[in-house]
Amino acid sequence: MLGLDQDFFEDEEVKLHELAERNYAIPLLWLMLFRPGDVRMYHDIPLLLASREAALANLARSAPAVTAFLGPGSAGLVQQWCEYIGKNSFANYLLNTYDLKIMEDEEGRFRTELQQWLDEFAQLADGTATTRELAVVTQASPELAAFPYTGRPLPLCGTSFTRSMPWERRAA
């Protein structure tokens, strides 16, 4: 998860700031910043890109539904994630999916799956989901297959790279 103040597609010199890191997975709470229309292509890599205003609005819109989906024990974690993003004042937020894209076995399949995950997540966030199973959750980590989620927060949020984690590390 990256923060940036420039326009990624327009400016020649873009400074990317890592906010959180997770290789070969998209943590569920990261999806809270984006909507299905936020997929942008950079060469053949799908990126998720949202302005600060859109990301904060998406967080506020999806936080209650994500908390309900994950179970009441997740309320503190979801709130801390929202606060963590809110404290970062970047103009844009970018999720680079390169690690997942290079793992695809069929050209274009990952972009299709990413769009499916975003569509499913949007239904969850809007309260219109008809199932408690999300492909992005079951795909990303077997630990997330059981709901309500009571495991460690790292599969949900990723690991911090340049900033301390805004939540305590403790066993479930």
C-alpha positions in Angstrom: 0.0 0.0 0.0 1.5 3.2 -1.2 0.8 6.9 -0.6 1.8 9.6 -3.1 1.1 13.3 -3.6 1.6 13.4 -7.4 -0.6 12.0 -10.2 0.9 8.6 -10.9 -0.1 8.6 -14.6 0.6 12.3 -15.4 3.7 13.4 -13.4 7.2 12.4 -14.5 8.7 12.2 -11.0 6.4 10.4 -8.6 7.6 9.7 -5.0 6.0 6.6 -3.6 5.8 6.1 0.2 5.1 2.6 1.5 2.5 2.6 4.2 2.0 -1.1 4.7 3.4 -4.2 3.0 2.1 -7.7 2.2 3.6 -9.9 -0.5 1.5 -12.1 -2.7 -1.8 -11.2 -1.1 -4.2 -8.2 -0.8 -5.1 -7.8 2.8 -8.9 -7.4 3.2 -8.8 -4.0 4.9 -6.8 -2.5 2.1 -9.8 -3.1 -0.2 -11.7 -0.7 2.0 -9.9 2.3 0.3 -11.1 1.3 -3.2 -14.2 0.8 -5.4 -14.5 -1.4 -8.5 -13.9 1.6 -10.8 -10.5 2.3 -9.2 -8.6 -0.3 -11.3 -6.2 1.4 -13.7 -3.7 -0.4 -16.0 0.0 0.5 -16.0 1.4 -1.4 -18.9 -0.1 -4.8 -18.2 -0.3 -4.5 -14.4 -3.6 -3.6 -12.8 -3.2 -1.0 -10.1 -5.8 0.3 -7.6 -5.6 4.1 -7.4 -7.9 6.4 -5.3 -7.7 10.0 -4.3 -7.5 10.8 -0.6 -11.0 12.1 -0.6 -12.4 8.9 -2.3 -10.3 6.6 -0.1 -11.5 8.2 3.2 -15.1 8.2 1.9 -14.7 4.5 1.0 -13.3 3.7 4.4 -16.2 5.4 6.2 -18.7 3.7 4.0 -17.3 0.2 4.3 -16.2 0.2 8.0 -19.5 -0.8 9.5 -20.1 -3.6 7.0 -16.6 -5.0 7.3 -16.8 -5.0 11.1 -20.1 -6.9 10.9 -18.6 -9.3 8.4 -15.5 -10.0 10.4 -17.3 -10.1 13.8 -17.6 -7.8 16.8 -14.0 -8.6 17.9 -12.7 -6.8 14.8 -14.2 -3.4 15.6 -11.0 -2.1 17.2 -8.8 -3.3 14.4 -11.0 -1.8 11.7 -11.2 1.5 13.6 -7.4 1.6 14.0 -6.9 0.8 10.3 -9.2 3.7 9.4 -7.4 6.0 11.8 -4.0 4.9 10.4 -5.0 5.8 6.9 -6.6 9.0 8.0 -3.4 10.2 9.7 -1.5 9.9 6.4 -2.1 13.0 4.3 -1.2 11.8 0.9 -3.2 13.0 -2.1 -3.5 9.5 -3.5 -3.4 5.9 -2.4 -2.0 3.2 -4.7 -2.1 -0.6 -4.5 0.5 -2.2 -6.8 -0.6 -5.8 -7.7 2.6 -6.7 -9.5 3.4 -9.6 -7.2 0.1 -11.2 -7.9 0.0 -10.4 -11.6 3.3 -12.3 -12.2 1.8 -15.4 -10.7 -1.1 -15.7 -13.2 -1.0 -18.7 -15.4 -3.3 -17.3 -18.1 -2.9 -13.8 -19.6 -5.6 -11.4 -18.2 -6.9 -13.9 -15.6 -5.6 -11.9 -12.6 -7.2 -8.7 -13.8 -10.5 -10.5 -14.1 -10.1 -12.0 -10.7 -9.2 -8.6 -9.2 -12.3 -7.1 -10.7 -14.4 -9.9 -9.3 -12.9 -9.4 -5.8 -13.6 -5.7 -5.9 -17.1 -6.3 -7.1 -17.7 -8.8 -4.3 -16.1 -6.5 -1.7 -18.3 -3.6 -2.9 -21.4 -5.7 -2.3 -20.2 -6.5 1.2 -19.4 -2.8 1.9 -22.7 -1.7 0.6 -24.6 -4.3 2.6 -26.0 -6.0 -0.5 -23.9 -9.2 -0.3 -25.9 -12.4 -0.3 -23.1 -14.7 1.0 -20.5 -14.6 3.8 -17.9 -16.0 1.5 -15.6 -13.7 -0.5 -13.3 -15.1 -3.1 -10.6 -12.6 -2.1 -10.7 -13.9 1.5 -10.6 -17.6 0.7 -8.0 -17.1 -2.0 -5.7 -14.9 0.0 -5.3 -17.1 3.1 -6.8 -20.3 4.5 -6.8 -18.6 7.9 -9.5 -16.2 6.8 -11.9 -19.0 5.7 -13.5 -19.2 9.1 -15.8 -16.4 10.2 -16.1 -14.5 12.3 -12.3 -13.9 11.9 -10.4 -14.3 15.2 -6.9 -14.7 13.9 -3.9 -12.3 13.8 -4.4 -8.9 12.2 -1.5 -9.2 9.7 -3.5 -11.1 7.0 -6.1 -8.4 7.3 -3.8 -5.3 7.3 -0.3 -6.4 6.1 2.9 -5.5 7.8 4.1 -2.0 8.4 7.1 -0.8 6.4 8.0 2.7 7.3 5.6 3.4 10.2 4.8 1.6 13.4 1.7 -0.5 13.4 -1.2 1.4 15.0 -2.4 -1.7 16.9 -1.0 -4.0 19.5 0.4 -7.3 18.4 -1.2 -10.0 20.5 -2.5 -13.5 20.0 -6.2 -14.0 19.3 
